[in-house]
Amino acid sequence: MSLPMLYALAAIALFVLGLHGVLAYRHLLRKILALNIMGSGVFLLLVALAERAVDGPDPVPHAMVITGIVVAISATALALALLLRFQALTGRTELPEE
């Protein structure tokens, strides 16, 4: 098994683990963390696909990953701010039951 294939399998495992966290938990902080884990899986998959080139790694997916990390940090900060606002208004950090 090649190293890029191992990275791709690890990326799929991270994405599935994050998807389980998003679907299984009602606590909003856990959902935010699960979304970050899913994003890490996508970033790892992009890096693994960039390494499959014959004449060296492709720099475009690496640039996309760096940009994605910046966007993910900003989105996480916004989600945490919204979580704090939701907690201040309702006193809860979990989604209501349906």
Buried (B, 14 or more C-beta within 10 A) or exposed (E): EEEBEEBBBBBBEBBEBBBEBBEEBEBBBBBBBBBBBBBBBBBBBBBBBBBEEEEEBBEEBBEBBEEBEEEBEEBBEEBEEEBEEBBEEEEEBBEEEE
